[in-house]
Amino acid sequence: MIPFTITDEDIQRAELHLLGYKRTNKHQDNLIGALGEIAVYNWINQWSPCYFSDKHSHYDILLGDARTVEVKTMRTSSVPQPNYHCSVFKKQWDLKQDSSLWVFVRI
């Protein structure tokens, strides 16, 4: 587990991120997802250059070595624990998302 703090600047970046990428009625859910992507981007960018995908890509972040990262973010109210087990119904995602790495974020 890697703890992080969401700043006002991160929230503003998430709002801007949504303008170019996500167009659905679930604004709060999309904002949570964008905050997860920004948290992962900030973490990776500390040690390696990375880039947000364009809106037609099937991944969220592109690493400098061409690997792709898919970020899945979940809003929770439980206290964070040192480790978690994630269950993923991967068959559904196989058709849409072929990423090199998956990162799961809890906000």
HUHUFEN-V821678 format. One record per run of one state. SS is the DSSP state (A for helix, B for strand, O for the rest). FROM is the first residue (numbers start at 0). TO is the last residue. If there is no record, write none. Layout:
# HUHUFEN-V821678
ss	from	to
SS	FROM	TO
SS	FROM	TO
This chain:
# HUHUFEN-V821678
ss	from	to
O	0	6
A	7	20
O	21	25
A	26	44
O	45	48
B	49	51
O	52	59
B	60	62
O	63	66
B	67	73
O	74	88
A	89	93
O	94	99
B	100	105
O	106	106
